[in-house]
């Protein structure tokens, strides 16, 4: 049960960070193309668990790739998040001089409901963000660091 939610959370963290990857003070567009996201669980806690959740989750990084179409890129930074988690919404988001601070809500009213605080540093073709994730159902919490880079055009 922990593993599927971990993958979901990693996807969310990667997506949330990627969602604002190329936003700048002047331009909210994202470069379309292939983005590679590497997510690493830094810590985790589940009250009452009979195992050390942080140790179980502290595995090798998860690497995913997301292809962002020109149409999706035209929608702005939130486009990458919506590719991986369409049930998420931004409660607040600010980007100033390449630094993002955002709060998201995902899966409201479902067993996978979670809130995410994202803080990161972004440029047009790369980013690094730390996401603090709190899952409502089992009070599980984790911190995930995601780094990403724009790879190039998507293969057809």
N, C-alpha and C positions, 0 to 999 in steps of 0.2 A: 504494500500500500504506500510505503514511503517513496519507493522508486518511481512509480508513475507521477506522483505529485512533484517529485524532484525534477523530473524531465519537464513537466509543465512549468514549473517555476523557473527553471533555467531558460526555457524558451521565452517566457515572459520577460525575464531580466534582459536577455539578449535583444528581444524585440523592443522593449521599452527604451533601451539605450540606443538601438538602431533607429528608433522612430525620430530621434532628434539629431542624428549623426551629422548631417550636413547643414543644419540651420545656422544662419549667421544673422547678425544684427540687421543687415540690409536685405538679405534674400532668404526666403523660407523654402526654397526648392531643394530637393535632394537629387543628387546625381543618380540617374537610372543606371542599372547594371547589377553586377554580382558583388555582394557584400559577404565577407567571411567573418563570423563572430565566434570568438573563443570565450567560453564562460567557465569560471572556476568558483566552486563553493568555498568560501573562506571560513564560514562557521555556520553551525546549525544547532537548534535546540528544540526539543519536544518534551514539555513537562510530563513526567510519569512514564516516559519510555524506558523499556528494560534494556536499552542499548545506548551507547554513546552515539547519538544521531550525528553530531558534528564529525566524528571519526568515520562513520559509515558514508557520509556524503562527501568527505574530503578525498575524492578520487581524482583521476586524471581529468584535465579540462575537457569540456564538451565543445566540439567544433561543429558549427552549422553554417550553411550557405543559404542566402536569400537572394532571389532575383527580383529586382524592382523594375517594373515596366515604366516606360516614359509616362503613361497615363497615371499610374499610381504615384510616381515621383512628382507629378504636377499637383497632387493633392497636398503636398507638404510633408513635414517631418513625421506626422502621425501615421503615414502610410505603411511604414515597415512594421510598426506594432500591430496594425490591423491585419496584416498578412498572417501573423502567427497567433494572435489572440483577438478576434473580433468582438469578444465580450468585455474588453477593457475600455475604460474611458478616463480621460485626464480630469482630475479634480482641480489641479492647478499646474501650471507649467511656466517657467521663466527661463530665458536664455539671455545672458549678458556677456559679451566679449568671449564667447566660446564656452562659458560655464552654464550647465543646465542644472536646474533644481525642479523636480516634478513629483507630484503625488498622483498615483493611479489607483483605480478600483477595478477589480476584475471578477467576473463570475458572480455578481451580486445575486444573493438568494439561492445559490447553488452550493453543493458540498465542496466545491473547489474555490469558494469565495476567498479573495486575498486582497490585501492592500500593499502597495509598493511605493517606497520612497527612493527616488533615483537622483544621484548627484554625479556629475561627470564633466569631462572636458572634451570638447568637440572641435573638429575642423572639417573641411569639406570632404575629405577622403578617409578619415579615421577618427576613432574616439576611444575613450576609456571611461567607464562608468561603474559606480558601486551602487547596487540595489539592495535595500533592506526590505525583505519580504516577510509579511505576517499573514499566515493562513488562519482563517477564522475557525474552521471545524475542530482542529486538534491543537490549536494554539501553537503550532509549529512556527518557528522563526528561522530565517537564514539570511546570510549576507553573501551576495554573489558579485564577483567582479567580472565585467565583460569588457573585452577589447575587440575592436573590429577594424577592418580595413576594406576599402573598396578595391576589388580585384580587377574589374574591367567590364567589358560587355558580357551579357549573358549569352550562353550558347543556345542556338535555336533548337 
